[in-house]
């Protein structure tokens, strides 16, 4: 089957499976540099296999062109952009969503689930609809969120589950599409409610800092006494309490906490995101 794939590294296992089993005509990407799952690996794989990479939002005109060239499936996986519903009945558009729809309609479903201390989440493959995350469900699997998982653990679990569901769907594609079930309820759209909590401060304990990073990961921000703002690309912790509040060693920021310190793999950010009240990317 000829497929146009839209997404980032979040579901790279799905992309590799489809690349092996089907024909991918093009890859549309939209990743942000601050995201943990950007699009660098998926682009590397695509280019190694001669798949054209397109870094912009897909249009209805793009879809029609691909359909006329034989595309029968537009497959979105963490694309984060509006995808037109194909008007041509020769093709369908599907999306992988990291929640057990209809619960968890969201741009950031994993982080929202972690913020809500949800005990479980899931993966849904559903039809693209005009309204985000409301299309008919083709396949779905629910799983628990262990206490020791952080948000990246959940994303990695979603990638594995999504690959398994995709394999099952593609093995009998027409039947699964025909048997897609309507979402009977329209649940509230989730938004990150406490993005201002995704900031570290010197009066926090190591445990508190760990908990914040567990939920928000690379959305976690830190501001130095000099007013510089950084995203935390990764954090290690130590129990020694340094005398200085901060010490910048290349791209490593030693940041004093109440009962230890954080060693932050820091990425420079614009100062205005420090006070952002919504997803800052």
N, C-alpha and C positions, 0 to 999 in steps of 0.2 A: 504494500500500500504506500502511496506517496503522501508524505506528511510535511507540514510546515510546523516547526517547533518554536515555542515562545517561552523563554524562561531564563533562569540563572543557575548557579551551582547548587541551589538547595535540593534539586532533584536530579543531580548529575547521573545517578544510577539509572533512572528512567530514560534519560537521553541516550546513554550508552547502549541500553537494551534495544531501543527503537532503531538506533543507528546500525546495530548488528542485524536486526531482523527485518527492518522495513527500509524504505528509501526516504531520507530526509532531504527535502528540496531546499530549505533555508532555515536559518536560526535567527530569530528576533531576540534581542537582549535589552535589558533596561536597568541593570544593577547600579547601585550607588557605591562609591569608594568606601564609605563608612560601614556598609553592611558586612556582616560576617560571611554570608554567602553572596559573593558578588557575581561575576560572570567570567572570570579569568580562566578557570579550568575548562568550562564548557566551550569557551571560544577556542582554547588550545586544541581540544579534541575535534571540534568542528573543522578548524583550519587544516588539521592533519589529515582529515578525510575529504577535503575539498568542498565542504559545505559552506555556501555563502553566509556571511554574518551581517545582519542588518541591525543597526543601533538606532531605532526610532519606533514610534508607535505604528502598528499595522493599520491599514485603512481598508474600507470596503472595496476600493479599486484594486488594492494589492490582492485581496482575497479572490476577486473575480479573475485576475490574471493567473494566479496559481491554479485555480479550479480549471480554467481552460487548458492549462498545461498538465492536468491530470491529478491535482491534489484532491484527496478525499477526506482529509482530517487536518484540522488546525488544533494542535495540542498545546495547551497552556499549562505551565507549571512554575508558579512564583513569578509570573510576568509583571504583575502590578500595574497594568494599563488596561484601558477599556478595549475590548475586542468586539468588533461588530458581529452580530449574528449573521452567518452566511445566508444570503437571499436565494442562492442557487441550491436546490435540493440534492445536488450531486455530492455535496460535502457537509460535514458536521463540524462543530467546534466544541471541544471539551476542555475542562479545567481540573487540575488537582488542587484541592483545598485542604489545609492542615487543621481540620476540625471535623467533628461528627455532625455535619449539617442536618437540620437547620440551625442547631446551636453553634455559635462561633463564627457567624458571618463577620468578617473583619479583614482589614488590610494587614493586621499583625496578629493573627489568631493565636499563635503560640505564646507570644509575650502576654497577650491578654489573658489567656488561660492560666499562665503562671502567676500573673498579678492577682487573679481571682482565687488563687490557691485551689484550682480545679483538681480533682482526683483522677480525672480521665479526660482524654481527648480522642482524636482519631484522624483518619484520612478519608476524604470523599472525592470520588471522580464524578463530576456532574456536567451536564450540558451547559454551554454558555447561554446566558439569557440577557435581556436588556438591563435587568437589575442585578447588581453584583451578588454572586453566591446564592442565587435563587432558582437556578435551573434544575431540571429533573436529575435525580441521582441514579447513576449507573452502577456504581459499586462503592462500598464503604466498609471500613473496619475500625472498631473502637479498641483503645488500649489504655492502660493506666499510666499515671505519671508518678514514678517512684520519688520519694522524698529526696533521694540523692541526685536526681536529674536536674541539670540546668536547662535553659532554653535551647542551647545548641544540642544537647542530648536528645531533646524532643524532636528537633528538626532532623537529626540523623535517623532517628527511629521512623519518622514520617517518610524519609527517602526510601528506607528499606521496605516499609509497608506499601508505599506507592508503586514501587517496582513490582512487587508480588501481585498487586491488584492489576497493574497494567498488563503483565504477562497473561493473567487469567482472562482479562477483557479481550486482548488481541487474538487469543486462541479461538474465540467465537464471537467476533466483533459484531456482526449484524444482529445476532440474537440478543446480546447484552444491550445494544442500543435500542432495540425494539421493546425490551422489557424495562427500560428506565422508569423509575417511579417518581411521581410528583412529590415535591415537598409540601406536606399538608399544612404546615404552619409556617408563619413568617416571623422568626424570632428577631429580637432587637439586635441591631448592628453594634458589634463590640468596638469600642475605641479604647486606647490606652488612657486610663483615667488619672494616673498618678505619675506622669512623665517627669514632674519636678522632683520626684523621689529618686530618679536615676542620676543622682549626683552624690559624690563623696564629700565628706567634711572631716576636719581633723578631730572632732569630738566623737566620731564613730568608733566602735570597737571593730576588731578584725571580723568578728562574726557578723556584725551588721553590714560591713562592706561586702562580705561574701554573699549575703542574702540579696543585696541589691544587684550585684553582678550576676547572680544566678538567674534573676528574672530578666533584666534588661540587656545583659551582655554588652555588645558594642554601642548600644545607646547610652551606656553609663558615661557620665562626663565628670571632669574634675577641673577646678579652677585654682591657679596658683596665686600666691600673695601679689605677684606682679600683674595679675589680670589676664594671664594667658589661659586659654581654654583648650582642653584635650579630650578626645574620645579614648576610652580604654579598649585597646585592641586585644588586651589580655592582661591578667593580673596574677602575680605570685604574692605570697604573704610571708612576713617574718614577725617574730615576737619581740625583737629589740625595738625600743622606742628611741628613735634618733632625736638629737637635740634640735636640728633644723626642721622646719615645717616641710620644706621640699628641697630636693636636690635633683637636678636634671642632668643625666649622664647620657648624652646622645639622644636616643629615642626611648630611654628608660627613665621614668620619673619615680624617684623614691619619695613616697608620700607618707608623712607621719600620721598614725592613728592613735586612739586613746590608749591602746594596750599593745601596740606593735607598729607595723608599717606595711604599706602596700608597694610592691614593685610593679609599676604600671608600664606596659608596652604602649606608649602614647602616640596618638595621631593628632596633629594640630587641627583645631576646629575654629570656626568663626565665633567671635565672642557672643553674638546675639543668640546662639543656640543655648547658652547657659540658662536663660530665662524662658526658653520655649515652653509653651503649655500644651503642645501637641507633638506628635512624632516629628522630630526635627530634620529628617532627611528629605 
